[in-house]
Amino acid sequence: MTRISRMTSRIVLTGLVIATGFAAQAASDDGEGKKMRKERPSFSQLDTDGNGALTKEELQARGKARFETQDTNKDGKLSREELLANAGKRAEKRADKMIERADADGDGMVSMEELTSGKRAERSAKMFERADKDGNGTISEEEFAEMKKHGKGHGKKMRKDKAEN
């Protein structure tokens, strides 16, 4: 494979990986994505009696409060519509954050060029290099499977592996 075709393949693959990652993140409703997730309550917020220790009841109270917030008709159950409404709100916030971070020209939209340039391009190139364990400029099926395995948890495992190497 020529150097130009390898470079072109890397650019296309990098763009696809980035676009797929953003699409998956925008479509997911599991609250993953550290910067896009609501801030977790502090210890002192969870320690409602202020005794310096968390009980099961205090932690369960937090879960109950979140449930009650989502139960908009107050029937004690979460319907599909209630769950989707909450997922839609999270998706809107994720989309807004994505545009805020990636919209280099300020037009309120994100182009493929914006997604594949600057810091994003550097990060994608590093991700590709980490996945390309044998350094041959391509990602084999085994390397892809390893990349997917390490990708769970949004990079925590890959950062740990990088620090160890």
KOLDO-68512 format. One line per 8 residues: number of its first residue (from 1); their letters; for each residue x, y, z of C-alpha. Coordinates in Angstrom, 2 decimals. Each point is the difference from the previous one (the first is absolute). Layout:
N
NUM) a) X Y Z | ...
This chain:
165
1) mtrisrmt) 0.00 0.00 0.00 | 1.41 3.39 -0.91 | 0.67 2.63 2.61 | -2.75 2.26 -1.41 | -2.58 -2.78 -0.02 | 0.93 -0.93 3.55 | -0.33 3.62 1.06 | -3.34 0.32 -1.80
9) srivltgl) -1.21 -3.22 1.62 | 1.01 1.31 3.42 | -1.78 3.30 -0.54 | -3.20 -1.69 -1.19 | 0.08 -2.56 2.81 | 0.70 2.70 2.58 | -2.93 2.05 -1.26 | -2.30 -3.02 0.12
17) viatgfaa) 1.12 -0.91 3.51 | -0.60 3.55 1.20 | -3.40 0.30 -1.69 | -1.07 -3.42 1.27 | 1.09 0.86 3.51 | -1.96 3.24 0.00 | -3.06 -1.68 -1.47 | 0.14 -2.75 2.60
25) qaasddge) 0.49 2.49 2.78 | -2.90 2.15 -1.20 | -2.25 -3.04 -0.39 | 0.88 -1.66 3.29 | -2.21 0.58 2.97 | 2.19 -1.51 2.66 | 1.43 3.29 1.22 | 3.58 -0.96 -0.96
33) gkkmrker) 2.39 2.75 -0.89 | 1.59 1.70 2.96 | -0.21 3.59 -1.26 | -3.60 -0.36 -1.13 | -1.33 -1.74 3.08 | -1.68 1.90 2.78 | 2.41 0.64 2.78 | -0.13 -2.72 2.58
41) psfsqldt) -1.12 1.10 3.42 | 2.75 0.67 2.50 | 0.44 -2.09 3.10 | -1.47 2.77 2.14 | -3.09 0.19 -2.24 | -0.57 -3.74 0.41 | 0.71 0.07 3.74 | -3.37 1.51 0.82
49) dgngaltk) 0.33 -0.42 3.77 | 3.51 1.51 -0.03 | 1.56 -2.73 2.12 | 2.96 -0.60 -2.32 | -1.19 -3.44 -1.16 | -2.29 -1.16 -2.79 | -2.70 -2.53 0.76 | -1.83 -2.18 -2.49
57) eelqargk) -3.10 2.04 0.74 | 1.72 3.28 -0.92 | 1.21 -1.47 -3.30 | -3.42 -1.51 -0.71 | -1.61 3.38 0.69 | 2.10 1.49 -2.81 | -1.21 -2.71 -2.39 | -3.59 0.54 1.09
65) arfetqdt) 0.28 3.75 -0.59 | 1.35 -0.57 -3.52 | -2.83 -2.47 -0.70 | -2.61 2.47 1.22 | 1.45 2.72 -2.24 | -0.44 -2.25 -3.04 | -3.47 -1.20 1.04 | -1.74 3.06 -1.44
73) nkdgklsr) -3.56 -1.30 0.46 | 0.79 -1.08 3.58 | -1.52 -3.48 -0.38 | 3.00 -1.72 1.60 | 1.07 -1.59 -3.29 | 2.21 1.08 -2.90 | -1.73 -0.37 -3.34 | 1.81 -0.30 -3.30
81) eellanag) -0.96 3.61 -0.74 | 1.44 1.24 3.30 | 3.24 -1.89 -0.60 | 0.25 1.28 -3.58 | -0.69 3.58 1.09 | 2.93 -0.16 2.40 | 2.22 -1.67 -2.61 | -0.95 2.73 -2.48
89) kraekrad) 1.05 2.71 2.45 | 3.38 -1.68 0.48 | 0.44 -0.39 -3.76 | -0.76 3.71 -0.47 | 2.62 0.93 2.59 | 2.57 -2.31 -1.62 | -0.72 1.49 -3.44 | 0.36 3.54 1.39
97) kmierada) 3.33 -0.90 1.64 | 1.26 -1.62 -3.19 | -0.82 3.10 -2.03 | 1.48 2.26 2.67 | 3.30 -1.90 -0.07 | 0.30 -0.76 -3.72 | -1.60 2.99 -1.78 | 3.18 1.85 -0.96
105) dgdgmvsm) -1.66 2.47 -2.39 | -2.89 0.86 2.32 | -2.79 -0.82 -2.45 | -1.86 -2.19 2.50 | 0.74 -3.16 -1.97 | 2.83 -2.52 -0.10 | 1.63 -0.94 -3.29 | 2.10 -3.08 -0.64
113) eeltsgkr) 3.00 2.32 -0.34 | -0.64 1.39 3.49 | -0.31 -3.53 1.38 | 3.26 -1.10 -1.59 | 2.29 2.97 0.58 | 2.03 1.57 2.78 | 0.10 -1.73 3.36 | -2.56 -2.54 -1.14
121) aersakmf) 2.24 -1.05 -2.89 | 2.99 -0.28 2.33 | -2.01 -2.08 2.47 | -1.34 -2.23 -2.76 | 3.49 -0.55 -1.39 | 1.23 -0.99 3.47 | -2.96 -2.35 0.43 | 0.78 -1.60 -3.36
129) eradkdgn) 3.66 -0.41 0.93 | -0.94 -1.62 3.33 | -2.38 -2.39 -1.75 | 2.61 -0.84 -2.66 | 2.02 -2.13 2.43 | 2.39 -1.35 -2.64 | 0.57 3.43 -1.56 | -0.68 -1.11 -3.56
137) gtiseeef) -2.39 2.85 -0.79 | -3.14 -2.14 0.05 | -2.30 -1.42 2.67 | -0.47 -3.75 -0.17 | -3.13 -1.76 1.18 | 1.83 -0.99 3.20 | 1.17 3.57 0.62 | -3.54 1.24 -0.65
145) aemkkhgk) -1.43 -2.48 2.53 | 2.63 1.10 2.54 | -0.82 3.66 -0.68 | -3.72 -0.66 0.57 | 0.74 -1.89 3.21 | 2.11 2.87 1.34 | -2.45 2.62 -1.26 | -2.66 -1.01 2.50
153) ghgkkmrk) 0.05 2.53 2.81 | 0.84 2.88 -2.33 | 3.75 -0.32 -0.10 | 0.75 -0.63 3.67 | 1.52 -3.40 -0.77 | 1.97 1.32 -2.99 | 1.42 2.87 2.07 | 1.01 -2.50 2.70
161) dkaen) 1.63 -2.28 -2.60 | 1.83 2.99 -1.53 | 1.31 1.05 3.41 | 1.30 -3.54 0.59 | 1.82 -0.12 -3.38
